[in-house]
Amino acid sequence: MRGFSVVAGILLAQLCVSATAQTGAAAPAPRKEWPIEAFAELPLMERPELSPDGMRLAAKVARDGELMLMIASIADGPHRVRALQLGENDLNWWSWVNDEWLIAGIRAETSVEGMPWSIGRVASIKSDGSKIIILGKNAAAQNADDVIWVARDGSPRILLAYQTSIYSNLPGFWPQVDSVDVSTGRMRQLVPPRQNVMSWYADAAGTVRMGVGYDDAARTSKLLYRADDRSGFRVIDRANRRRDESMVVPMLFTAEPGKAIASDDHEGTDALYEYDLARLELGKKIFAAPGFDIDGIERDVAGTGLTGVYYTADGPGVHWFDPGLVQIQADIDKAVGAGRRARIMSTSRDHSRMIVHVGSPDQPGSYYYYDTSAGAMSLLSKVSASFGPGVHLSPVKTIRYKARDGLEIAAVLTLPAGRDAKNLPLILLPHGGPFARDSEQWDWWVQFLAYRGYAVLQPNYRGSSGYGTAFANKGEGQWGLAMQDDLNDAVDWAVQQGIADAKRVCIAGASYGGYAAMRAAQRDGSRYRCAISYAGVSDLAAMMRYDSRFLNHGTRKDWMKEQAPDFFAVSPINFAAQFSTPILLMHGKKDRRVQVGQSREMAEKLKAAGKVVGRDYIYVEQPLADHFFSRQADRLEFLQRMDAFLKEHNPA
């Protein structure tokens, strides 16, 4: 794949520091003035993962404003690292297979029959960076990045589900499952393609046990299952989406035959249960976070049980089942104190070595290497080159307010440090998704706005994820309607509390948040002095036309019609003349999630409606930007443009 090459060299010293730094060490006095460039910095390290023996790590790192995959050995004294440049590829995930090999999921865009296509591959990478193999490079079609199993015995084996054709009328359109030796790239088919089955699942031993099929035309699902690799697959459950039926798909198969662990929301929020595959019945509840959905699980060493479960309450949380990790977490929490949070990000196979992130919502924090036998943490990397462990910016907390129909809504409030929380200029910042949510975590965009003197309020409006089924369902049919009202009600709360000045409020957001900003400028312009949209959606019908190129587009359209029954009525592009507050539109030309035309054509409609460039709207197209601010230069330009826009229309 174009641009995926190996570069050897020493990364910046702060990426892998061998000197021990205790988390409780005295912190330097914080700086009082920060340049805008500090907030635009890419994270120096993201999602570090230890090898099974705990002696190597892989992480996404930033160098010279670009992201790359770093592989490093962990040893006393200076050491060399390998940096894999990504070029035009997106790096979506990475994972160790054994102590010598890791795999990474990469995507790139290419032209297929004159249309842009996103092509997924898995690259296997030797730990010293000397060898990279693109798995299934010549055999695979569009999607070949679904790893459904990784060996736990130290052998370099995975199971890979992948397509061999892009044409839905051919058998190869449906993924087969191969056993792959990642050290050689050799592949051996285990399960052939089956009509309509797009997802396969394996147990801890590497036996493909389950498949989920979906017929988009009939809107029906089926669950295929077998007890072992000597048996044939049989259909054990069916569901009809048109009748809102659903199926339970296990998260892991336990060591006990016919038993599994599954997530289900029949009590209102996603919780973990024992599951009987023979009777298709949920058993004993294993874990629930009252009022919140679970996010995911951590498997034990054998792969047949639970080590932990992750969830997000007001902030990220974890519940450990392993007694050793329970004690380690308690010890780390005590060491870092109440003002900071310690999260175990990755562990060795025996949990004797781990990577711990220590930070807080007002501080990006640092990653530490913790050798439990030595009982000390060694600094691996700060997250930010500018905002080190001694720097705390603006305080963050969760508040709750009532929408006009009485629905309680949680929102994240960030107040500018050193200023009284009274009559402040306010930035309302709805999240993207919209099936997503904000929580108490470091956010470079939010902290920049608060540093400039704004209170920032991030409502988890109805339809957001994480708060259970009923709350999510309240968003059905309410795009641009009650969901928009929830945003206005958040502003009213901040004004009633005396925090915000009602005459100095702007709305900003990205993706769905950008849509909400456009909708506010069109529908509720009298409430806002300005609006800012990054990668926003302006035309729901156009979005559906684009999505029609993809698999199961009928189901996607059904879902969108549930969220917005009348595309025309809630699409800002159809009402350009109604925009009554200045708006800044920005979009990356390489955005693969929301097409750049969504903002480009909105700007054209505003111009055609007689709106004045520079006064009523500004449109900025970033030629190299994607949907996720992956380039530091694009982050910086965005902050600079937003800063100038706010200074003109809503100065702090």
NUROKOL-972250 format. One record per residue (C-alpha): residue number from 1; x, y, z. Coordinates in steps of 0.25 Angstrom, whole numbers, always signed. Last residue first. Example, Ala and Ser with C-alpha at 12.3 -4.5 7.8 and 13.67 -1.06 7.14 Angstrom:
2
[2, [+55, -4, +29]]
[1, [+49, -18, +31]]
END
This chain:
652
[652, [-56, +148, +101]]
[651, [-59, +153, +88]]
[650, [-72, +148, +81]]
[649, [-72, +152, +66]]
[648, [-59, +157, +63]]
[647, [-50, +150, +73]]
[646, [-58, +138, +71]]
[645, [-55, +138, +56]]
[644, [-40, +140, +59]]
[643, [-39, +129, +69]]
[642, [-47, +119, +60]]
[641, [-38, +122, +48]]
[640, [-25, +120, +57]]
[639, [-31, +108, +64]]
[638, [-34, +102, +50]]
[637, [-21, +105, +44]]
[636, [-14, +99, +56]]
[635, [-21, +86, +55]]
[634, [-19, +85, +40]]
[633, [-4, +87, +42]]
[632, [-4, +77, +53]]
[631, [-9, +66, +44]]
[630, [-19, +55, +48]]
[629, [-30, +66, +51]]
[628, [-41, +54, +51]]
[627, [-49, +56, +38]]
[626, [-37, +58, +29]]
[625, [-29, +70, +25]]
[624, [-20, +71, +13]]
[623, [-27, +81, +4]]
[622, [-33, +89, +16]]
[621, [-46, +96, +11]]
[620, [-49, +109, +18]]
[619, [-63, +116, +16]]
[618, [-66, +129, +23]]
[617, [-81, +133, +25]]
[616, [-89, +145, +28]]
[615, [-78, +156, +28]]
[614, [-66, +150, +21]]
[613, [-74, +145, +9]]
[612, [-88, +152, +9]]
[611, [-101, +145, +8]]
[610, [-109, +147, -4]]
[609, [-116, +134, -4]]
[608, [-107, +129, -15]]
[607, [-95, +131, -6]]
[606, [-101, +123, +5]]
[605, [-104, +112, -5]]
[604, [-90, +112, -9]]
[603, [-85, +111, +5]]
[602, [-94, +100, +8]]
[601, [-89, +93, -5]]
[600, [-75, +93, +0]]
[599, [-79, +89, +14]]
[598, [-86, +76, +10]]
[597, [-77, +75, -2]]
[596, [-66, +71, +7]]
[595, [-72, +57, +9]]
[594, [-74, +53, +23]]
[593, [-66, +40, +27]]
[592, [-55, +40, +17]]
[591, [-50, +54, +19]]
[590, [-39, +57, +10]]
[589, [-44, +71, +6]]
[588, [-44, +75, +20]]
[587, [-56, +84, +24]]
[586, [-58, +98, +30]]
[585, [-70, +106, +31]]
[584, [-70, +119, +40]]
[583, [-84, +124, +42]]
[582, [-90, +138, +44]]
[581, [-104, +138, +50]]
[580, [-117, +139, +42]]
[579, [-117, +127, +33]]
[578, [-131, +127, +28]]
[577, [-127, +130, +13]]
[576, [-119, +117, +13]]
[575, [-132, +108, +16]]
[574, [-130, +96, +8]]
[573, [-115, +94, +12]]
[572, [-119, +94, +27]]
[571, [-125, +80, +25]]
[570, [-137, +78, +36]]
[569, [-149, +79, +27]]
[568, [-143, +73, +14]]
[567, [-139, +60, +22]]
[566, [-153, +58, +27]]
[565, [-153, +45, +35]]
[564, [-140, +49, +43]]
[563, [-135, +39, +53]]
[562, [-145, +27, +48]]
[561, [-142, +31, +34]]
[560, [-127, +30, +36]]
[559, [-129, +16, +42]]
[558, [-137, +12, +30]]
[557, [-126, +18, +21]]
[556, [-115, +10, +28]]
[555, [-123, -2, +26]]
[554, [-124, +0, +11]]
[553, [-110, +3, +11]]
[552, [-106, -11, +15]]
[551, [-93, -10, +8]]
[550, [-89, +3, +3]]
[549, [-91, +12, -10]]
[548, [-105, +16, -4]]
[547, [-97, +24, +6]]
[546, [-94, +35, -3]]
[545, [-108, +37, -7]]
[544, [-112, +36, +8]]
[543, [-102, +48, +11]]
[542, [-108, +56, -1]]
[541, [-122, +54, +6]]
[540, [-117, +58, +19]]
[539, [-111, +71, +14]]
[538, [-103, +80, +23]]
[537, [-94, +71, +30]]
[536, [-82, +77, +37]]
[535, [-68, +75, +35]]
[534, [-64, +86, +45]]
[533, [-76, +96, +47]]
[532, [-75, +109, +55]]
[531, [-87, +118, +59]]
[530, [-88, +132, +63]]
[529, [-95, +142, +72]]
[528, [-105, +131, +76]]
[527, [-119, +132, +81]]
[526, [-125, +140, +70]]
[525, [-119, +130, +60]]
[524, [-129, +119, +65]]
[523, [-133, +112, +52]]
[522, [-122, +115, +42]]
[521, [-110, +117, +51]]
[520, [-115, +107, +60]]
[519, [-116, +97, +49]]
[518, [-102, +100, +44]]
[517, [-96, +98, +58]]
[516, [-104, +85, +60]]
[515, [-99, +80, +46]]
[514, [-85, +83, +51]]
[513, [-88, +75, +64]]
[512, [-92, +64, +55]]
[511, [-78, +65, +49]]
[510, [-71, +75, +57]]
[509, [-77, +86, +67]]
[508, [-78, +101, +70]]
[507, [-89, +109, +76]]
[506, [-87, +124, +81]]
[505, [-93, +131, +93]]
[504, [-90, +145, +97]]
[503, [-104, +152, +99]]
[502, [-108, +141, +109]]
[501, [-96, +144, +118]]
[500, [-93, +130, +124]]
[499, [-90, +125, +138]]
[498, [-102, +132, +145]]
[497, [-109, +119, +147]]
[496, [-120, +123, +139]]
[495, [-111, +127, +127]]
[494, [-104, +113, +128]]
[493, [-118, +106, +129]]
[492, [-123, +114, +117]]
[491, [-111, +110, +109]]
[490, [-114, +95, +112]]
[489, [-128, +97, +108]]
[488, [-124, +102, +94]]
[487, [-116, +90, +92]]
[486, [-127, +81, +97]]
[485, [-136, +88, +87]]
[484, [-127, +84, +76]]
[483, [-129, +69, +80]]
[482, [-144, +72, +80]]
[481, [-143, +77, +66]]
[480, [-130, +77, +57]]
[479, [-130, +61, +58]]
[478, [-142, +57, +66]]
[477, [-149, +46, +59]]
[476, [-142, +36, +68]]
[475, [-134, +43, +79]]
[474, [-142, +38, +90]]
[473, [-137, +24, +86]]
[472, [-123, +27, +92]]
[471, [-129, +31, +105]]
[470, [-138, +18, +106]]
[469, [-127, +9, +102]]
[468, [-116, +13, +112]]
[467, [-108, +25, +116]]
[466, [-95, +22, +108]]
[465, [-100, +28, +95]]
[464, [-106, +41, +91]]
[463, [-120, +41, +85]]
[462, [-124, +52, +95]]
[461, [-114, +62, +97]]
[460, [-100, +59, +104]]
[459, [-98, +74, +105]]
[458, [-84, +80, +104]]
[457, [-83, +94, +111]]
[456, [-70, +103, +110]]
[455, [-68, +115, +118]]
[454, [-60, +124, +110]]
[453, [-47, +132, +114]]
[452, [-37, +129, +103]]
[451, [-32, +117, +112]]
[450, [-46, +112, +112]]
[449, [-46, +111, +97]]
[448, [-33, +104, +96]]
[447, [-37, +94, +107]]
[446, [-49, +91, +99]]
[445, [-41, +88, +86]]
[444, [-30, +80, +93]]
[443, [-40, +71, +101]]
[442, [-35, +64, +113]]
[441, [-46, +55, +119]]
[440, [-59, +57, +127]]
[439, [-69, +51, +118]]
[438, [-75, +54, +104]]
[437, [-84, +45, +97]]
[436, [-86, +37, +84]]
[435, [-98, +33, +75]]
[434, [-99, +47, +69]]
[433, [-88, +44, +65]]
[432, [-82, +58, +68]]
[431, [-82, +65, +81]]
[430, [-89, +78, +84]]
[429, [-80, +90, +88]]
[428, [-88, +102, +93]]
[427, [-77, +113, +95]]
[426, [-81, +123, +106]]
[425, [-76, +137, +109]]
[424, [-76, +138, +124]]
[423, [-87, +145, +133]]
[422, [-81, +139, +145]]
[421, [-72, +127, +148]]
[420, [-61, +136, +153]]
[419, [-48, +135, +145]]
[418, [-35, +128, +149]]
[417, [-37, +116, +140]]
[416, [-47, +117, +129]]
[415, [-59, +108, +133]]
[414, [-61, +94, +126]]
[413, [-75, +88, +127]]
[412, [-78, +74, +123]]
[411, [-93, +72, +121]]
[410, [-103, +62, +126]]
[409, [-118, +62, +122]]
[408, [-130, +60, +131]]
[407, [-143, +60, +122]]
[406, [-153, +69, +128]]
[405, [-160, +73, +114]]
[404, [-152, +86, +114]]
[403, [-139, +79, +117]]
[402, [-134, +78, +131]]
[401, [-120, +80, +135]]
[400, [-108, +72, +140]]
[399, [-94, +76, +142]]
[398, [-81, +69, +140]]
[397, [-68, +75, +143]]
[396, [-55, +81, +137]]
[395, [-45, +91, +142]]
[394, [-37, +99, +132]]
[393, [-22, +97, +131]]
[392, [-13, +89, +140]]
[391, [+2, +88, +137]]
[390, [+12, +81, +146]]
[389, [+11, +68, +139]]
[388, [+14, +74, +125]]
[387, [+6, +83, +116]]
[386, [+15, +87, +105]]
[385, [+21, +74, +99]]
[384, [+7, +68, +101]]
[383, [+4, +53, +104]]
[382, [+17, +52, +112]]
[381, [+25, +39, +109]]
[380, [+30, +27, +115]]
[379, [+33, +31, +130]]
[378, [+37, +20, +139]]
[377, [+28, +15, +150]]
[376, [+33, +8, +162]]
[375, [+30, -4, +170]]
[374, [+42, -12, +165]]
[373, [+34, -25, +164]]
[372, [+22, -17, +159]]
[371, [+29, -12, +147]]
[370, [+21, +0, +143]]
[369, [+24, +8, +130]]
[368, [+18, +22, +131]]
[367, [+9, +30, +121]]
[366, [+7, +44, +123]]
[365, [-4, +54, +126]]
[364, [-13, +62, +117]]
[363, [-17, +72, +128]]
[362, [-30, +78, +131]]
[361, [-38, +65, +130]]
[360, [-27, +58, +138]]
[359, [-15, +50, +136]]
[358, [-7, +38, +139]]
[357, [-7, +27, +128]]
[356, [-1, +13, +132]]
[355, [+7, +3, +124]]
[354, [+8, -10, +130]]
[353, [+18, -21, +135]]
[352, [+16, -32, +144]]
[351, [+2, -35, +139]]
[350, [+6, -49, +134]]
[349, [+3, -46, +120]]
[348, [+8, -32, +120]]
[347, [-1, -21, +123]]
[346, [-8, -9, +115]]
[345, [-15, +4, +118]]
[344, [-16, +3, +133]]
[343, [-23, +16, +136]]
[342, [-18, +26, +147]]
[341, [-27, +38, +150]]
[340, [-22, +51, +156]]
[339, [-27, +61, +167]]
[338, [-30, +50, +177]]
[337, [-16, +45, +179]]
[336, [-6, +38, +169]]
[335, [-1, +28, +179]]
[334, [-14, +24, +185]]
[333, [-20, +22, +171]]
[332, [-7, +14, +168]]
[331, [-9, +5, +180]]
[330, [-24, +3, +177]]
[329, [-21, -1, +163]]
[328, [-10, -11, +167]]
[327, [-20, -17, +177]]
[326, [-31, -19, +167]]
[325, [-21, -24, +157]]
[324, [-17, -35, +166]]
[323, [-31, -39, +170]]
[322, [-35, -40, +155]]
[321, [-49, -36, +153]]
[320, [-45, -22, +150]]
[319, [-56, -11, +148]]
[318, [-52, +0, +139]]
[317, [-56, +15, +138]]
[316, [-55, +27, +129]]
[315, [-62, +40, +133]]
[314, [-76, +44, +137]]
[313, [-79, +29, +136]]
[312, [-72, +22, +125]]
[311, [-70, +7, +125]]
[310, [-59, -3, +124]]
[309, [-60, -18, +128]]
[308, [-48, -26, +134]]
[307, [-41, -39, +134]]
[306, [-52, -47, +129]]
[305, [-52, -62, +124]]
[304, [-49, -71, +113]]
[303, [-37, -64, +106]]
[302, [-27, -72, +114]]
[301, [-20, -60, +119]]
[300, [-33, -53, +123]]
[299, [-41, -44, +114]]
[298, [-43, -29, +115]]
[297, [-57, -25, +113]]
[296, [-64, -13, +106]]
[295, [-72, +0, +107]]
[294, [-82, -3, +117]]
[293, [-95, +5, +117]]
[292, [-98, +15, +129]]
[291, [-109, +17, +139]]
[290, [-104, +6, +148]]
[289, [-91, +1, +143]]
[288, [-94, -14, +142]]
[287, [-86, -27, +144]]
[286, [-88, -42, +144]]
[285, [-103, -43, +143]]
[284, [-107, -58, +144]]
[283, [-113, -65, +132]]
[282, [-117, -60, +118]]
[281, [-124, -70, +110]]
[280, [-122, -76, +96]]
[279, [-125, -90, +101]]
[278, [-113, -97, +95]]
[277, [-104, -84, +95]]
[276, [-106, -81, +110]]
[275, [-101, -67, +113]]
[274, [-95, -62, +126]]
[273, [-98, -47, +126]]
[272, [-91, -34, +125]]
[271, [-99, -20, +125]]
[270, [-104, -11, +114]]
[269, [-114, -1, +120]]
[268, [-129, -2, +121]]
[267, [-131, -15, +128]]
[266, [-133, -22, +115]]
[265, [-119, -16, +110]]
[264, [-111, -29, +107]]
[263, [-96, -32, +107]]
[262, [-92, -46, +106]]
[261, [-83, -57, +112]]
[260, [-83, -71, +107]]
[259, [-87, -85, +110]]
[258, [-89, -97, +101]]
[257, [-76, -104, +106]]
[256, [-70, -98, +119]]
[255, [-57, -91, +115]]
[254, [-65, -78, +112]]
[253, [-68, -73, +98]]
[252, [-67, -57, +98]]
[251, [-75, -45, +94]]
[250, [-87, -54, +91]]
[249, [-97, -49, +80]]
[248, [-111, -47, +85]]
[247, [-121, -45, +74]]
[246, [-131, -34, +72]]
[245, [-145, -32, +67]]
[244, [-150, -18, +63]]
[243, [-161, -24, +55]]
[242, [-155, -18, +42]]
[241, [-142, -23, +47]]
[240, [-146, -37, +47]]
[239, [-138, -47, +55]]
[238, [-133, -61, +54]]
[237, [-127, -71, +64]]
[236, [-120, -85, +64]]
[235, [-116, -86, +49]]
[234, [-107, -98, +48]]
[233, [-92, -98, +45]]
[232, [-86, -112, +43]]
[231, [-78, -119, +53]]
[230, [-64, -124, +54]]
[229, [-59, -110, +57]]
[228, [-67, -110, +70]]
[227, [-80, -106, +76]]
[226, [-86, -99, +63]]
[225, [-94, -87, +62]]
[224, [-100, -78, +51]]
[223, [-109, -66, +55]]
[222, [-118, -60, +45]]
[221, [-123, -46, +42]]
[220, [-134, -41, +34]]
[219, [-136, -27, +27]]
[218, [-142, -34, +15]]
[217, [-134, -27, +5]]
[216, [-122, -25, +14]]
[215, [-121, -40, +17]]
[214, [-112, -41, +29]]
[213, [-103, -53, +34]]
[212, [-96, -54, +47]]
[211, [-86, -65, +48]]
[210, [-81, -73, +60]]
[209, [-72, -84, +65]]
[208, [-59, -82, +57]]
[207, [-49, -90, +65]]
[206, [-36, -82, +70]]
[205, [-35, -88, +84]]
[204, [-41, -75, +90]]
[203, [-54, -76, +82]]
[202, [-56, -70, +68]]
[201, [-66, -61, +63]]
[200, [-70, -57, +48]]
[199, [-77, -45, +42]]
[198, [-81, -43, +28]]
[197, [-90, -55, +26]]
[196, [-100, -51, +14]]
[195, [-97, -64, +6]]
[194, [-86, -72, +12]]
[193, [-71, -71, +9]]
[192, [-62, -83, +12]]
[191, [-57, -85, +27]]
[190, [-43, -90, +30]]
[189, [-35, -85, +18]]
[188, [-20, -86, +19]]
[187, [-11, -73, +18]]
[186, [+4, -72, +18]]
[185, [+8, -57, +21]]
[184, [+22, -62, +26]]
[183, [+23, -57, +40]]
[182, [+8, -54, +41]]
[181, [+4, -69, +39]]
[180, [-10, -67, +35]]
[179, [-22, -77, +37]]
[178, [-33, -72, +28]]
[177, [-47, -68, +29]]
[176, [-56, -65, +17]]
[175, [-63, -52, +15]]
[174, [-75, -50, +6]]
[173, [-72, -43, -7]]
[172, [-64, -56, -11]]
[171, [-77, -63, -14]]
[170, [-80, -54, -26]]
[169, [-93, -45, -28]]
[168, [-88, -35, -18]]
[167, [-76, -31, -26]]
[166, [-64, -26, -18]]
[165, [-58, -39, -18]]
[164, [-48, -47, -9]]
[163, [-54, -42, +4]]
[162, [-47, -44, +17]]
[161, [-47, -51, +31]]
[160, [-34, -53, +37]]
[159, [-30, -63, +48]]
[158, [-17, -61, +54]]
[157, [-4, -69, +57]]
[156, [+10, -65, +61]]
[155, [+11, -75, +72]]
[154, [+13, -70, +86]]
[153, [+2, -79, +92]]
[152, [-9, -68, +92]]
[151, [-12, -68, +77]]
[150, [-20, -56, +71]]
[149, [-35, -57, +67]]
[148, [-45, -50, +59]]
[147, [-36, -41, +51]]
[146, [-44, -32, +41]]
[145, [-35, -24, +33]]
[144, [-37, -30, +19]]
[143, [-49, -22, +13]]
[142, [-48, -17, -1]]
[141, [-43, -29, -8]]
[140, [-32, -39, -3]]
[139, [-24, -49, -11]]
[138, [-12, -41, -15]]
[137, [-9, -34, -2]]
[136, [-15, -45, +7]]
[135, [-6, -40, +18]]
[134, [+2, -28, +15]]
[133, [+16, -33, +21]]
[132, [+26, -23, +28]]
[131, [+40, -27, +31]]
[130, [+52, -21, +38]]
[129, [+44, -13, +48]]
[128, [+51, -19, +60]]
[127, [+37, -24, +65]]
[126, [+34, -31, +52]]
[125, [+21, -25, +46]]
[124, [+9, -31, +40]]
[123, [+0, -22, +32]]
[122, [-15, -24, +32]]
[121, [-22, -18, +20]]
[120, [-34, -9, +18]]
[119, [-38, -2, +5]]
[118, [-46, +11, +5]]
[117, [-52, +13, -9]]
[116, [-53, +26, -18]]
[115, [-61, +23, -31]]
[114, [-55, +22, -45]]
[113, [-56, +7, -46]]
[112, [-49, +6, -33]]
[111, [-40, +18, -29]]
[110, [-32, +17, -16]]
[109, [-33, +21, -2]]
[108, [-25, +15, +9]]
[107, [-27, +7, +22]]
[106, [-18, +1, +32]]
[105, [-20, -10, +43]]
[104, [-7, -13, +50]]
[103, [-1, -26, +54]]
[102, [+10, -29, +63]]
[101, [+21, -39, +63]]
[100, [+33, -43, +72]]
[99, [+27, -44, +86]]
[98, [+14, -51, +81]]
[97, [+2, -46, +73]]
[96, [+3, -31, +78]]
[95, [-8, -22, +74]]
[94, [-10, -9, +65]]
[93, [-22, -1, +62]]
[92, [-27, +9, +52]]
[91, [-15, +14, +44]]
[90, [-20, +22, +33]]
[89, [-11, +21, +20]]
[88, [-6, +33, +11]]
[87, [+8, +32, +17]]
[86, [+8, +24, +30]]
[85, [+22, +25, +34]]
[84, [+27, +13, +42]]
[83, [+36, +18, +53]]
[82, [+46, +8, +59]]
[81, [+52, +10, +73]]
[80, [+66, +10, +78]]
[79, [+70, +9, +93]]
[78, [+76, +18, +104]]
[77, [+78, +12, +117]]
[76, [+71, +0, +124]]
[75, [+61, -7, +115]]
[74, [+48, -6, +108]]
[73, [+48, -9, +93]]
[72, [+42, +1, +84]]
[71, [+32, +0, +72]]
[70, [+26, +14, +67]]
[69, [+14, +15, +58]]
[68, [+13, +29, +51]]
[67, [+6, +42, +52]]
[66, [+11, +55, +46]]
[65, [+14, +69, +52]]
[64, [+29, +67, +52]]
[63, [+28, +54, +60]]
[62, [+15, +49, +66]]
[61, [+13, +35, +72]]
[60, [+4, +23, +71]]
[59, [+9, +12, +80]]
[58, [+16, -1, +80]]
[57, [+23, -6, +93]]
[56, [+34, -16, +96]]
[55, [+38, -24, +108]]
[54, [+25, -27, +114]]
[53, [+26, -42, +111]]
[52, [+12, -41, +104]]
[51, [+16, -29, +96]]
[50, [+11, -16, +102]]
[49, [+2, -6, +96]]
[48, [+2, +9, +95]]
[47, [-11, +16, +91]]
[46, [-6, +30, +87]]
[45, [+8, +36, +89]]
[44, [+13, +50, +86]]
[43, [-1, +55, +84]]
[42, [-3, +65, +73]]
[41, [+0, +79, +76]]
[40, [-11, +89, +73]]
[39, [-12, +94, +88]]
[38, [+3, +97, +89]]
[37, [+2, +105, +75]]
[36, [-8, +115, +81]]
[35, [+3, +120, +89]]
[34, [+2, +118, +105]]
[33, [+4, +129, +115]]
[32, [+3, +126, +130]]
[31, [+13, +115, +131]]
[30, [+11, +105, +142]]
[29, [+21, +104, +153]]
[28, [+29, +91, +152]]
[27, [+24, +79, +159]]
[26, [+29, +72, +171]]
[25, [+30, +57, +169]]
[24, [+17, +48, +172]]
[23, [+17, +41, +159]]
[22, [+31, +36, +162]]
[21, [+40, +38, +150]]
[20, [+51, +27, +147]]
[19, [+60, +31, +136]]
[18, [+58, +22, +123]]
[17, [+51, +33, +115]]
[16, [+44, +28, +102]]
[15, [+36, +39, +95]]
[14, [+43, +50, +102]]
[13, [+56, +48, +95]]
[12, [+50, +50, +81]]
[11, [+51, +38, +72]]
[10, [+64, +31, +69]]
[9, [+64, +25, +55]]
[8, [+59, +14, +46]]
[7, [+49, +17, +35]]
[6, [+40, +6, +30]]
[5, [+30, +8, +19]]
[4, [+15, +9, +16]]
[3, [+14, +21, +6]]
[2, [+5, +14, -4]]
[1, [+0, +0, +0]]
END
